[in-house]
Amino acid sequence: MNASCQKLLPLYTPETYDQVIDLPVEKPPLIFISEKEYLELKNELGYWQALHKKAVLRENKLKQTIKEQEGQIRDLRNRLFGKKSEKKSSNKDEVKSKPSILSMVK
């Protein structure tokens, strides 16, 4: 294997924290992979990132659809169960305008 075809990838990226005592930090072991493997991994990375981007766009579109449908449901509920703009005549007016059954029988 030629050294120019190898890429060095760290096993993990060390996180740095503010420490009061400086302790010696061991260097992580290095992993050597071929350039072909590196390019394949890079290609897969782009593939999965593109799939994720499509999924995020699809999710945002569905969330927008849900908002619109919830608004329609709210509007229809208000139309069905909300306060009526035209009020019916009160019972007192109906009683005065209609002759009672007792007065017709006599």
N, CA, C and O atoms as a Tinker XYZ file with bonds, in Angstrom:
   424  protein
     1  N      0.852000   -1.178000    0.000000    73     2
     2  CA     0.000000    0.000000    0.000000    64     1     3
     3  C      0.894000    1.236000    0.000000    63     2     4     5
     4  O      1.834000    1.333000    0.789000    81     3
     5  N      0.601000    2.152000   -0.866000    73     3     6
     6  CA     1.389000    3.372000   -0.987000    64     5     7
     7  C      0.939000    4.366000    0.082000    63     6     8     9
     8  O     -0.257000    4.489000    0.343000    81     7
     9  N      1.869000    5.066000    0.695000    73     7    10
    10  CA     1.550000    6.015000    1.771000    64     9    11
    11  C      0.743000    7.202000    1.247000    63    10    12    13
    12  O     -0.001000    7.817000    2.011000    81    11
    13  N      0.872000    7.536000   -0.037000    73    11    14
    14  CA     0.144000    8.680000   -0.577000    64    13    15
    15  C     -1.344000    8.370000   -0.741000    63    14    16    17
    16  O     -2.159000    9.288000   -0.836000    81    15
    17  N     -1.706000    7.089000   -0.774000    73    15    18
    18  CA    -3.102000    6.699000   -0.941000    64    17    19
    19  C     -3.824000    6.524000    0.392000    63    18    20    21
    20  O     -5.002000    6.170000    0.417000    81    19
    21  N     -3.136000    6.765000    1.481000    73    19    22
    22  CA    -3.750000    6.540000    2.780000    64    21    23
    23  C     -4.207000    7.853000    3.385000    63    22    24    25
    24  O     -3.552000    8.886000    3.248000    81    23
    25  N     -5.340000    7.788000    4.052000    73    23    26
    26  CA    -5.871000    8.938000    4.770000    64    25    27
    27  C     -5.838000    8.613000    6.245000    63    26    28    29
    28  O     -6.145000    7.487000    6.636000    81    27
    29  N     -5.475000    9.568000    7.066000    73    27    30
    30  CA    -5.451000    9.370000    8.499000    64    29    31
    31  C     -6.741000    9.898000    9.098000    63    30    32    33
    32  O     -7.086000   11.067000    8.927000    81    31
    33  N     -7.443000    9.037000    9.794000    73    31    34
    34  CA    -8.674000    9.436000   10.460000    64    33    35
    35  C     -8.522000    9.160000   11.950000    63    34    36    37
    36  O     -8.151000    8.051000   12.334000    81    35
    37  N     -8.800000   10.140000   12.787000    73    35    38
    38  CA    -8.717000    9.871000   14.223000    64    37    39
    39  C     -9.861000    8.964000   14.652000    63    38    40    41
    40  O    -10.950000    9.006000   14.079000    81    39
    41  N     -9.604000    8.146000   15.662000    73    39    42
    42  CA   -10.626000    7.245000   16.175000    64    41    43
    43  C    -11.771000    8.034000   16.787000    63    42    44    45
    44  O    -12.933000    7.661000   16.626000    81    43
    45  N    -11.468000    9.095000   17.470000    73    43    46
    46  CA   -12.479000    9.988000   18.025000    64    45    47
    47  C    -11.865000   11.372000   18.140000    63    46    48    49
    48  O    -10.643000   11.525000   18.117000    81    47
    49  N    -12.703000   12.357000   18.261000    73    47    50
    50  CA   -12.194000   13.721000   18.450000    64    49    51
    51  C    -12.228000   14.027000   19.942000    63    50    52    53
    52  O    -13.294000   14.013000   20.558000    81    51
    53  N    -11.081000   14.298000   20.511000    73    51    54
    54  CA   -11.058000   14.565000   21.957000    64    53    55
    55  C    -11.755000   15.884000   22.272000    63    54    56    57
    56  O    -11.580000   16.884000   21.575000    81    55
    57  N    -12.540000   15.860000   23.329000    73    55    58
    58  CA   -13.214000   17.073000   23.768000    64    57    59
    59  C    -12.348000   17.736000   24.825000    63    58    60    61
    60  O    -11.775000   17.070000   25.686000    81    59
    61  N    -12.264000   19.030000   24.749000    73    59    62
    62  CA   -11.450000   19.743000   25.723000    64    61    63
    63  C    -12.350000   20.399000   26.749000    63    62    64    65
    64  O    -13.346000   21.033000   26.402000    81    63
    65  N    -12.003000   20.247000   27.983000    73    63    66
    66  CA   -12.726000   20.866000   29.078000    64    65    67
    67  C    -11.731000   21.699000   29.882000    63    66    68    69
    68  O    -10.533000   21.418000   29.890000    81    67
    69  N    -12.233000   22.708000   30.544000    73    67    70
    70  CA   -11.373000   23.493000   31.407000    64    69    71
    71  C    -11.066000   22.669000   32.642000    63    70    72    73
    72  O    -11.954000   22.328000   33.424000    81    71
    73  N     -9.801000   22.360000   32.796000    73    71    74
    74  CA    -9.388000   21.557000   33.932000    64    73    75
    75  C     -8.452000   22.371000   34.807000    63    74    76    77
    76  O     -7.652000   23.174000   34.327000    81    75
    77  N     -8.578000   22.140000   36.091000    73    75    78
    78  CA    -7.685000   22.818000   37.025000    64    77    79
    79  C     -6.312000   22.169000   36.972000    63    78    80    81
    80  O     -5.294000   22.861000   37.013000    81    79
    81  N     -6.277000   20.851000   36.882000    73    79    82
    82  CA    -5.021000   20.111000   36.854000    64    81    83
    83  C     -4.802000   19.624000   35.435000    63    82    84    85
    84  O     -5.688000   19.007000   34.844000    81    83
    85  N     -3.644000   19.892000   34.893000    73    83    86
    86  CA    -3.301000   19.407000   33.563000    64    85    87
    87  C     -2.816000   17.967000   33.676000    63    86    88    89
    88  O     -1.758000   17.692000   34.242000    81    87
    89  N     -3.604000   17.064000   33.131000    73    87    90
    90  CA    -3.231000   15.664000   33.133000    64    89    91
    91  C     -2.718000   15.295000   31.760000    63    90    92    93
    92  O     -3.162000   15.847000   30.753000    81    91
    93  N     -1.786000   14.365000   31.720000    73    91    94
    94  CA    -1.312000   13.956000   30.387000    64    93    95
    95  C     -2.424000   13.218000   29.642000    63    94    96    97
    96  O     -3.076000   12.335000   30.199000    81    95
    97  N     -2.626000   13.579000   28.408000    73    95    98
    98  CA    -3.677000   12.994000   27.588000    64    97    99
    99  C     -3.033000   12.048000   26.592000    63    98   100   101
   100  O     -2.110000   12.417000   25.866000    81    99
   101  N     -3.539000   10.818000   26.571000    73    99   102
   102  CA    -3.010000    9.850000   25.622000    64   101   103
   103  C     -3.559000   10.154000   24.236000    63   102   104   105
   104  O     -4.728000   10.509000   24.082000    81   103
   105  N     -2.718000   10.013000   23.252000    73   103   106
   106  CA    -3.175000   10.225000   21.884000    64   105   107
   107  C     -3.962000    9.003000   21.442000    63   106   108   109
   108  O     -3.559000    7.871000   21.710000    81   107
   109  N     -5.086000    9.227000   20.765000    73   107   110
   110  CA    -5.870000    8.080000   20.315000    64   109   111
   111  C     -5.140000    7.333000   19.202000    63   110   112   113
   112  O     -4.355000    7.931000   18.466000    81   111
   113  N     -5.390000    6.057000   19.077000    73   111   114
   114  CA    -4.743000    5.312000   17.987000    64   113   115
   115  C     -5.292000    5.773000   16.646000    63   114   116   117
   116  O     -6.467000    6.125000   16.534000    81   115
   117  N     -4.446000    5.769000   15.641000    73   115   118
   118  CA    -4.852000    6.194000   14.304000    64   117   119
   119  C     -5.308000    4.990000   13.491000    63   118   120   121
   120  O     -4.768000    3.891000   13.613000    81   119
   121  N     -6.304000    5.226000   12.670000    73   119   122
   122  CA    -6.819000    4.182000   11.792000    64   121   123
   123  C     -6.433000    4.545000   10.368000    63   122   124   125
   124  O     -6.662000    5.667000    9.918000    81   123
   125  N     -5.850000    3.592000    9.671000    73   123   126
   126  CA    -5.455000    3.821000    8.291000    64   125   127
   127  C     -6.447000    3.128000    7.380000    63   126   128   129
   128  O     -6.739000    1.945000    7.555000    81   127
   129  N     -6.976000    3.874000    6.390000    73   127   130
   130  CA    -7.865000    3.284000    5.396000    64   129   131
   131  C     -7.364000    3.677000    4.017000    63   130   132   133
   132  O     -6.650000    4.667000    3.854000    81   131
   133  N     -7.745000    2.894000    3.046000    73   131   134
   134  CA    -7.302000    3.194000    1.686000    64   133   135
   135  C     -8.093000    4.383000    1.135000    63   134   136   137
   136  O     -9.146000    4.749000    1.658000    81   135
   137  N     -7.568000    4.961000    0.088000    73   135   138
   138  CA    -8.238000    6.106000   -0.526000    64   137   139
   139  C     -9.582000    5.692000   -1.107000    63   138   140   141
   140  O    -10.541000    6.463000   -1.093000    81   139
   141  N     -9.641000    4.467000   -1.618000    73   139   142
   142  CA   -10.896000    3.957000   -2.169000    64   141   143
   143  C    -11.963000    3.884000   -1.078000    63   142   144   145
   144  O    -13.099000    4.310000   -1.285000    81   143
   145  N    -11.595000    3.343000    0.084000    73   143   146
   146  CA   -12.546000    3.273000    1.195000    64   145   147
   147  C    -12.955000    4.666000    1.645000    63   146   148   149
   148  O    -14.120000    4.902000    1.967000    81   147
   149  N    -12.002000    5.586000    1.666000    73   147   150
   150  CA   -12.282000    6.961000    2.065000    64   149   151
   151  C    -13.304000    7.595000    1.120000    63   150   152   153
   152  O    -14.258000    8.236000    1.560000    81   151
   153  N    -13.090000    7.406000   -0.177000    73   151   154
   154  CA   -14.017000    7.985000   -1.158000    64   153   155
   155  C    -15.396000    7.338000   -1.071000    63   154   156   157
   156  O    -16.409000    8.018000   -1.237000    81   155
   157  N    -15.444000    6.028000   -0.811000    73   155   158
   158  CA   -16.729000    5.360000   -0.645000    64   157   159
   159  C    -17.481000    5.914000    0.567000    63   158   160   161
   160  O    -18.686000    6.161000    0.502000    81   159
   161  N    -16.762000    6.103000    1.661000    73   159   162
   162  CA   -17.394000    6.663000    2.855000    64   161   163
   163  C    -17.889000    8.082000    2.612000    63   162   164   165
   164  O    -18.965000    8.470000    3.066000    81   163
   165  N    -17.089000    8.838000    1.893000    73   163   166
   166  CA   -17.482000   10.221000    1.576000    64   165   167
   167  C    -18.724000   10.229000    0.684000    63   166   168   169
   168  O    -19.607000   11.071000    0.848000    81   167
   169  N    -18.786000    9.287000   -0.261000    73   167   170
   170  CA   -19.937000    9.174000   -1.152000    64   169   171
   171  C    -21.191000    8.795000   -0.356000    63   170   172   173
   172  O    -22.261000    9.364000   -0.571000    81   171
   173  N    -21.055000    7.841000    0.554000    73   171   174
   174  CA   -22.177000    7.446000    1.393000    64   173   175
   175  C    -22.647000    8.597000    2.265000    63   174   176   177
   176  O    -23.845000    8.759000    2.498000    81   175
   177  N    -21.717000    9.385000    2.741000    73   175   178
   178  CA   -22.061000   10.551000    3.552000    64   177   179
   179  C    -22.965000   11.497000    2.757000    63   178   180   181
   180  O    -23.988000   11.954000    3.269000    81   179
   181  N    -22.598000   11.785000    1.530000    73   179   182
   182  CA   -23.419000   12.653000    0.689000    64   181   183
   183  C    -24.789000   12.059000    0.426000    63   182   184   185
   184  O    -25.791000   12.774000    0.411000    81   183
   185  N    -24.833000   10.737000    0.218000    73   183   186
   186  CA   -26.103000   10.051000   -0.035000    64   185   187
   187  C    -27.036000   10.197000    1.159000    63   186   188   189
   188  O    -28.199000   10.571000    1.001000    81   187
   189  N    -26.528000    9.902000    2.357000    73   187   190
   190  CA   -27.373000    9.974000    3.548000    64   189   191
   191  C    -27.754000   11.401000    3.885000    63   190   192   193
   192  O    -28.855000   11.642000    4.378000    81   191
   193  N    -26.870000   12.349000    3.629000    73   191   194
   194  CA   -27.218000   13.756000    3.861000    64   193   195
   195  C    -28.332000   14.197000    2.918000    63   194   196   197
   196  O    -29.223000   14.942000    3.324000    81   195
   197  N    -28.294000   13.750000    1.672000    73   195   198
   198  CA   -29.348000   14.096000    0.712000    64   197   199
   199  C    -30.678000   13.483000    1.136000    63   198   200   201
   200  O    -31.720000   14.134000    1.048000    81   199
   201  N    -30.646000   12.220000    1.601000    73   199   202
   202  CA   -31.883000   11.592000    2.075000    64   201   203
   203  C    -32.444000   12.340000    3.274000    63   202   204   205
   204  O    -33.655000   12.532000    3.380000    81   203
   205  N    -31.577000   12.756000    4.167000    73   203   206
   206  CA   -32.022000   13.491000    5.350000    64   205   207
   207  C    -32.644000   14.828000    4.946000    63   206   208   209
   208  O    -33.670000   15.229000    5.496000    81   207
   209  N    -32.028000   15.510000    3.994000    73   207   210
   210  CA   -32.557000   16.799000    3.533000    64   209   211
   211  C    -33.951000   16.628000    2.930000    63   210   212   213
   212  O    -34.843000   17.438000    3.182000    81   211
   213  N    -34.135000   15.568000    2.130000    73   211   214
   214  CA   -35.453000   15.297000    1.553000    64   213   215
   215  C    -36.475000   15.005000    2.641000    63   214   216   217
   216  O    -37.616000   15.462000    2.569000    81   215
   217  N    -36.063000   14.245000    3.648000    73   215   218
   218  CA   -36.982000   13.897000    4.738000    64   217   219
   219  C    -37.383000   15.142000    5.519000    63   218   220   221
   220  O    -38.542000   15.281000    5.908000    81   219
   221  N    -36.441000   16.043000    5.749000    73   219   222
   222  CA   -36.743000   17.284000    6.479000    64   221   223
   223  C    -37.718000   18.141000    5.668000    63   222   224   225
   224  O    -38.662000   18.697000    6.229000    81   223
   225  N    -37.505000   18.251000    4.374000    73   223   226
   226  CA   -38.418000   19.023000    3.520000    64   225   227
   227  C    -39.816000   18.400000    3.519000    63   226   228   229
   228  O    -40.819000   19.110000    3.597000    81   227
   229  N    -39.872000   17.068000    3.429000    73   227   230
   230  CA   -41.164000   16.377000    3.443000    64   229   231
   231  C    -41.871000   16.596000    4.777000    63   230   232   233
   232  O    -43.082000   16.811000    4.820000    81   231
   233  N    -41.108000   16.538000    5.860000    73   231   234
   234  CA   -41.701000   16.748000    7.183000    64   233   235
   235  C    -42.246000   18.164000    7.328000    63   234   236   237
   236  O    -43.336000   18.353000    7.867000    81   235
   237  N    -41.502000   19.160000    6.853000    73   235   238
   238  CA   -41.965000   20.548000    6.934000    64   237   239
   239  C    -43.239000   20.749000    6.110000    63   238   240   241
   240  O    -44.147000   21.467000    6.528000    81   239
   241  N    -43.299000   20.114000    4.946000    73   239   242
   242  CA   -44.485000   20.227000    4.104000    64   241   243
   243  C    -45.695000   19.601000    4.809000    63   242   244   245
   244  O    -46.791000   20.161000    4.780000    81   243
   245  N    -45.494000   18.446000    5.439000    73   243   246
   246  CA   -46.588000   17.787000    6.154000    64   245   247
   247  C    -47.026000   18.601000    7.371000    63   246   248   249
   248  O    -48.216000   18.653000    7.682000    81   247
   249  N    -46.084000   19.230000    8.055000    73   247   250
   250  CA   -46.442000   20.076000    9.199000    64   249   251
   251  C    -47.291000   21.251000    8.740000    63   250   252   253
   252  O    -48.242000   21.631000    9.423000    81   251
   253  N    -46.959000   21.833000    7.589000    73   251   254
   254  CA   -47.737000   22.940000    7.046000    64   253   255
   255  C    -49.146000   22.473000    6.693000    63   254   256   257
   256  O    -50.119000   23.182000    6.953000    81   255
   257  N    -49.260000   21.283000    6.101000    73   255   258
   258  CA   -50.566000   20.724000    5.762000    64   257   259
   259  C    -51.401000   20.512000    7.020000    63   258   260   261
   260  O    -52.598000   20.797000    7.032000    81   259
   261  N    -50.767000   20.012000    8.076000    73   259   262
   262  CA   -51.473000   19.796000    9.340000    64   261   263
   263  C    -51.986000   21.110000    9.899000    63   262   264   265
   264  O    -53.119000   21.179000   10.377000    81   263
   265  N    -51.160000   22.169000    9.846000    73   263   266
   266  CA   -51.595000   23.483000   10.339000    64   265   267
   267  C    -52.816000   23.971000    9.577000    63   266   268   269
   268  O    -53.768000   24.473000   10.174000    81   267
   269  N    -52.787000   23.822000    8.252000    73   267   270
   270  CA   -53.915000   24.270000    7.438000    64   269   271
   271  C    -55.178000   23.472000    7.764000    63   270   272   273
   272  O    -56.263000   24.044000    7.871000    81   271
   273  N    -55.041000   22.161000    7.922000    73   271   274
   274  CA   -56.206000   21.328000    8.217000    64   273   275
   275  C    -56.752000   21.608000    9.611000    63   274   276   277
   276  O    -57.967000   21.595000    9.812000    81   275
   277  N    -55.871000   21.862000   10.576000    73   275   278
   278  CA   -56.347000   22.218000   11.910000    64   277   279
   279  C    -57.104000   23.543000   11.884000    63   278   280   281
   280  O    -58.090000   23.708000   12.602000    81   279
   281  N    -56.650000   24.482000   11.063000    73   279   282
   282  CA   -57.359000   25.749000   10.913000    64   281   283
   283  C    -58.742000   25.546000   10.308000    63   282   284   285
   284  O    -59.713000   26.161000   10.749000    81   283
   285  N    -58.831000   24.683000    9.298000    73   283   286
   286  CA   -60.130000   24.389000    8.701000    64   285   287
   287  C    -61.065000   23.734000    9.714000    63   286   288   289
   288  O    -62.248000   24.066000    9.782000    81   287
   289  N    -60.531000   22.807000   10.496000    73   287   290
   290  CA   -61.351000   22.142000   11.522000    64   289   291
   291  C    -61.844000   23.156000   12.538000    63   290   292   293
   292  O    -63.011000   23.128000   12.927000    81   291
   293  N    -60.960000   24.058000   12.975000    73   291   294
   294  CA   -61.341000   25.094000   13.942000    64   293   295
   295  C    -62.436000   25.982000   13.370000    63   294   296   297
   296  O    -63.388000   26.324000   14.071000    81   295
   297  N    -62.307000   26.359000   12.094000    73   295   298
   298  CA   -63.306000   27.207000   11.449000    64   297   299
   299  C    -64.655000   26.490000   11.364000    63   298   300   301
   300  O    -65.693000   27.079000   11.668000    81   299
   301  N    -64.640000   25.231000   10.953000    73   299   302
   302  CA   -65.896000   24.484000   10.830000    64   301   303
   303  C    -66.551000   24.260000   12.192000    63   302   304   305
   304  O    -67.777000   24.308000   12.301000    81   303
   305  N    -65.757000   24.018000   13.221000    73   303   306
   306  CA   -66.324000   23.859000   14.566000    64   305   307
   307  C    -66.960000   25.160000   15.032000    63   306   308   309
   308  O    -68.032000   25.148000   15.638000    81   307
   309  N    -66.306000   26.279000   14.753000    73   307   310
   310  CA   -66.888000   27.570000   15.139000    64   309   311
   311  C    -68.185000   27.828000   14.389000    63   310   312   313
   312  O    -69.133000   28.379000   14.949000    81   311
   313  N    -68.228000   27.430000   13.126000    73   311   314
   314  CA   -69.463000   27.608000   12.364000    64   313   315
   315  C    -70.587000   26.730000   12.914000    63   314   316   317
   316  O    -71.741000   27.155000   12.976000    81   315
   317  N    -70.245000   25.514000   13.310000    73   315   318
   318  CA   -71.256000   24.578000   13.775000    64   317   319
   319  C    -71.667000   24.838000   15.219000    63   318   320   321
   320  O    -72.859000   24.857000   15.525000    81   319
   321  N    -70.704000   25.038000   16.106000    73   319   322
   322  CA   -70.999000   25.153000   17.526000    64   321   323
   323  C    -70.847000   26.561000   18.085000    63   322   324   325
   324  O    -71.147000   26.781000   19.258000    81   323
   325  N    -70.394000   27.514000   17.291000    73   323   326
   326  CA   -70.168000   28.866000   17.777000    64   325   327
   327  C    -71.469000   29.614000   18.004000    63   326   328   329
   328  O    -72.554000   29.088000   17.758000    81   327
   329  N    -71.348000   30.842000   18.473000    73   327   330
   330  CA   -72.542000   31.663000   18.708000    64   329   331
   331  C    -73.206000   31.983000   17.386000    63   330   332   333
   332  O    -72.540000   32.235000   16.382000    81   331
   333  N    -74.511000   31.970000   17.400000    73   331   334
   334  CA   -75.279000   32.270000   16.194000    64   333   335
   335  C    -75.439000   33.780000   16.061000    63   334   336   337
   336  O    -75.628000   34.484000   17.054000    81   335
   337  N    -75.362000   34.264000   14.838000    73   335   338
   338  CA   -75.520000   35.699000   14.631000    64   337   339
   339  C    -77.001000   36.094000   14.632000    63   338   340   341
   340  O    -77.355000   37.183000   15.085000    81   339
   341  N    -77.853000   35.217000   14.129000    73   339   342
   342  CA   -79.288000   35.489000   14.138000    64   341   343
   343  C    -79.905000   34.750000   15.311000    63   342   344   345
   344  O    -79.769000   33.533000   15.433000    81   343
   345  N    -80.580000   35.491000   16.167000    73   343   346
   346  CA   -81.162000   34.862000   17.347000    64   345   347
   347  C    -82.628000   34.563000   17.081000    63   346   348   349
   348  O    -83.312000   35.293000   16.364000    81   347
   349  N    -83.092000   33.472000   17.677000    73   347   350
   350  CA   -84.506000   33.114000   17.560000    64   349   351
   351  C    -85.312000   34.019000   18.469000    63   350   352   353
   352  O    -84.790000   34.591000   19.426000    81   351
   353  N    -86.598000   34.141000   18.151000    73   351   354
   354  CA   -87.471000   34.955000   19.007000    64   353   355
   355  C    -87.624000   34.264000   20.352000    63   354   356   357
   356  O    -87.557000   33.038000   20.443000    81   355
   357  N    -87.825000   35.040000   21.371000    73   355   358
   358  CA   -87.921000   34.468000   22.713000    64   357   359
   359  C    -89.246000   33.736000   22.888000    63   358   360   361
   360  O    -90.164000   33.919000   22.089000    81   359
   361  N    -89.350000   32.931000   23.901000    73   359   362
   362  CA   -90.562000   32.144000   24.172000    64   361   363
   363  C    -91.748000   33.036000   24.528000    63   362   364   365
   364  O    -92.889000   32.675000   24.238000    81   363
   365  N    -91.513000   34.170000   25.138000    73   363   366
   366  CA   -92.604000   35.068000   25.531000    64   365   367
   367  C    -93.347000   35.571000   24.300000    63   366   368   369
   368  O    -94.576000   35.650000   24.297000    81   367
   369  N    -92.595000   35.912000   23.250000    73   367   370
   370  CA   -93.232000   36.398000   22.028000    64   369   371
   371  C    -94.044000   35.284000   21.365000    63   370   372   373
   372  O    -95.116000   35.544000   20.819000    81   371
   373  N    -93.554000   34.070000   21.407000    73   371   374
   374  CA   -94.261000   32.955000   20.790000    64   373   375
   375  C    -95.565000   32.661000   21.525000    63   374   376   377
   376  O    -96.578000   32.364000   20.891000    81   375
   377  N    -95.552000   32.740000   22.840000    73   375   378
   378  CA   -96.743000   32.446000   23.626000    64   377   379
   379  C    -97.827000   33.480000   23.342000    63   378   380   381
   380  O    -98.999000   33.118000   23.240000    81   379
   381  N    -97.475000   34.741000   23.214000    73   379   382
   382  CA   -98.452000   35.800000   22.965000    64   381   383
   383  C    -99.016000   35.703000   21.556000    63   382   384   385
   384  O   -100.203000   35.954000   21.348000    81   383
   385  N    -98.180000   35.339000   20.582000    73   383   386
   386  CA   -98.648000   35.330000   19.214000    64   385   387
   387  C    -99.469000   34.093000   18.878000    63   386   388   389
   388  O   -100.330000   34.163000   18.001000    81   387
   389  N    -99.239000   32.966000   19.540000    73   387   390
   390  CA   -99.986000   31.746000   19.251000    64   389   391
   391  C   -101.143000   31.622000   20.214000    63   390   392   393
   392  O   -100.968000   31.812000   21.418000    81   391
   393  N   -102.300000   31.313000   19.719000    73   391   394
   394  CA  -103.426000   31.072000   20.632000    64   393   395
   395  C   -103.222000   29.743000   21.342000    63   394   396   397
   396  O   -102.715000   28.780000   20.765000    81   395
   397  N   -103.617000   29.711000   22.576000    73   395   398
   398  CA  -103.421000   28.474000   23.352000    64   397   399
   399  C   -104.477000   27.457000   22.952000    63   398   400   401
   400  O   -105.540000   27.814000   22.445000    81   399
   401  N   -104.183000   26.224000   23.180000    73   399   402
   402  CA  -105.094000   25.151000   22.853000    64   401   403
   403  C   -106.342000   25.206000   23.729000    63   402   404   405
   404  O   -107.436000   24.859000   23.285000    81   403
   405  N   -106.172000   25.640000   24.962000    73   403   406
   406  CA  -107.310000   25.717000   25.869000    64   405   407
   407  C   -108.350000   26.739000   25.404000    63   406   408   409
   408  O   -109.553000   26.526000   25.553000    81   407
   409  N   -107.877000   27.837000   24.846000    73   407   410
   410  CA  -108.833000   28.847000   24.388000    64   409   411
   411  C   -109.592000   28.383000   23.143000    63   410   412   413
   412  O   -110.705000   28.854000   22.907000    81   411
   413  N   -109.048000   27.508000   22.368000    73   411   414
   414  CA  -109.704000   26.981000   21.173000    64   413   415
   415  C   -110.759000   25.939000   21.547000    63   414   416   417
   416  O   -111.781000   25.815000   20.874000    81   415
   417  N   -110.507000   25.200000   22.614000    73   415   418
   418  CA  -111.426000   24.139000   23.004000    64   417   419
   419  C   -112.712000   24.737000   23.556000    63   418   420   421
   420  O   -113.775000   24.161000   23.325000    81   419
   421  N   -112.681000   25.799000   24.234000    73   419   422
   422  CA  -113.863000   26.396000   24.880000    64   421   423
   423  C   -114.789000   26.957000   23.926000    63   422   424
   424  O   -115.828000   27.492000   24.315000    81   423
